[in-house]
Amino acid sequence: MQDEISFTIAADHPAFAGHFPGRPMVPGVLLLDAALHAAAQARQPPGERTASGPAMRCQIASAKFLSPVQPGETLTISYTRTDKGQTRFVIAGGGCQVATGIFVFGNAP
């Protein structure tokens, strides 16, 4: 199953204060966080999709940052679950891929 969401990181986000002065760009950790939350929400049954869903562990099996993202840029996260139980994601914006990766989810103890 493939799914997709769009999002924007506001230009006044506190991360831009030091990343980087004079030429701000979205830190990779914010991109990973958005992709992780989107994929984790999609794993929950539709009636249970809330910010406080079941505790999950997640391993980032791979992550590649391909292009810088500017504050306020609209991005799209596409994610697909694989036969191996992994979740592949692609973040795109401005007509190109900006990040890709693979999450491996497991239940928290």
C-alpha positions, -999 to +999 in steps of 0.1 A: +000+000+000+013+035-009+001+066+007+011+103+006+008+135+026+019+171+020+033+194+046+052+226+050+077+236+077+069+272+086+096+298+080+094+309+117+102+273+130+128+277+158+152+253+140+160+280+114+176+303+140+209+283+139+205+263+107+220+283+090+220+321+097+217+341+065+207+310+044+183+289+063+175+253+053+153+226+069+174+203+091+174+167+081+161+157+115+128+176+108+124+158+075+130+124+092+106+134+120+078+143+095+083+110+075+084+089+107+051+104+120+034+100+087+045+064+084+036+056+120+002+071+117-005+051+086+003+018+105-026+024+129-061+014+120-081+044+106-103+048+137-072+049+160-051+074+142-041+099+169-009+116+180-008+092+211-011+059+193+005+027+205+041+028+215+064+017+186+101+013+182+116+023+149+150+018+134+161+040+106+176+014+082+188+041+058+183+078+051+197+099+023+194+137+020+195+146-017+187+183-019+183+212+005+148+224+015+140+260+021+118+273+048+081+273+038+086+249+009+057+225+003+069+189+005+052+156-002+060+124+017+052+091-001+056+059+018+051+022+010+052-009+032+073-037+017+069-074+019+097-075+045+077-052+068+098-022+062+085+012+052+102+030+024+097+068+022+104+095-004+102+132+004+098+154-026+096+192-032+102+216-060+100+189-086+128+167-071+134+141-044+149+158-013+152+127+009+147+089+008+149+062+034+137+030+051+121+026+085+118-007+103+090-007+129+086-030+159+064-030+190+078-014+221+084-037+251 
